Amino acid sequence: MSTLYTAAATASGREGRAVSSDNRLDVTLAPPKELGGSGEGTNPEQLFAAGYAACFAGALQLVAKRERLDASDASVTAEVGLVPDGRAYGLTVTLRVELPDDLRGEAGTALVEAAHQVCPYSNATRGNIPVNLVIE
């Protein structure tokens, strides 16, 4: 299997900076206020949520195009939760998929399920963290 693209970023921890190798992403990192931080930067959970939402939306568009459906007005919101897991921490994900009216019902459910099989983030997390799909 050949790699189509590799992204690289460097971070110094949950506080500090995260910078991509091409410098197109350069963000200040800070824990959220809910975890005792300043909240004056982004955090890994927000970055994961943004990446998963974008990736899933892309998978949804790909599947819709294959089925000759128009899902250009669809949007995906990823909610990533940080949860205690014994002496460590884990993640939970809820993907809220907003579909256009003409894709509601069984067709929309099938589209979202197919996107969940195609999305690289879904494939990476499958069996590792709970992912809840919500169609809105």
N, C-alpha and C positions, 0 to 999 in steps of 0.2 A: 504494500500500500504506500503510495507516495503522498507526501504532505503537500497540500495545496497552498497553505499559508501558515506562518508562525508569527504570533504576536509575543512580544517580550516587554515586561515592565519590571521595575525595581522599586521596592519599598523598604523603609527602615523599621517598620512596625506599625501599630495601630495609631501612633502619633508621628507626625512628620510629613513626608511627601511620598507620593507614588508617581513615577515618571516612566512613560513608555520609551522604548529604545529609539523611536523616531521623534521624541519630544512633543508629539501631537497631544498626548495626554500628560498633564502635569497638575496634580491636585494636592491640596493640603489635606492631610488626614488628621482626624480627631475623633475620639469616642463621643457618642451622642450623650446628651444630658441625662437620658434615662439610665445610662451606665456610669454616671458620675463624671463624665467628661465635659469639656467646654461646649461641645456641639458646634464649634466654629470651623469645621471642615467636614469632608465627607468621610464615610467609613466603609470597610469592606462589604458590609451587607448591602449598602446602597449601590456600590459598584457592581456587585453580583446581581442585584435586582435589575439594574439598568441593562446589563449584558444579557440576562435571561429574557427580559421583556423584548429587547431588540431581536434576539435570535429567534424567539418563538414567533414573533410577528413576521419575520422573514420566512420561517418554515410554513406559516399559515398562508402567506402569499404564494409560495412555491406550490403547495398542495392545491390551492384554489386555481392557480393557472393551469395545472395539470388536468384539473376537472372542468376546465373552461368556465370557472365561476369568477365573479368580481368581488374580491374581498379587500379592495383598495381602501375602503372606509373603515376597516376593522382596526382595532387597537388592542394592545395587551398591556396590562399593569401587573407587574410582579411584586408581590409582597414577600419579603424574606425575613423570617423570624430567627432570632438567636435564642436557643433554648439550652438550659443546663442538661447535661447528659452524664450523670455520675460525677466523676472528677474532671470531666472535660466539657465541651460545648458542642452542640449540633445545630443544624439549620432546618427550618421548615419553609416550604414555598407554597404560596397560593398564586395561581395565574388567573387573573380576571380578564376574560376575553370579551370585548364588546364587538358584536357583529352587526352588520347592517340588517335592517328588518327582513329583507328578502332571503337572508341566510339563517333565519331563526328555525328552530325545530330540529327535526332529525337530520336534515342536510347540514346544519351548522354544527350539531354535535359530532357527526361523522367527520367533518372538516377539522374540528379542534382535536379529535382523537388521532386523526391521521397526522396532523402537525406535531403532536406529542411523540409520535413514532419517528418523525423525520428530524426534529430539532436536536442539534448536537448537545445543548445544555440538558435537555430531557434525557437523552441517551447517557450522558455522563452522570446524572443524578439518580437514574432509575435503580431502585433497590438500595440506594444509599441514604436518601432523605425522602420524607413524605412530600409529594407534590399534589396539590389539590387543584383541579381544573374547575373554574366557575365561568359559565357563559352568561353574559349580561346583555 
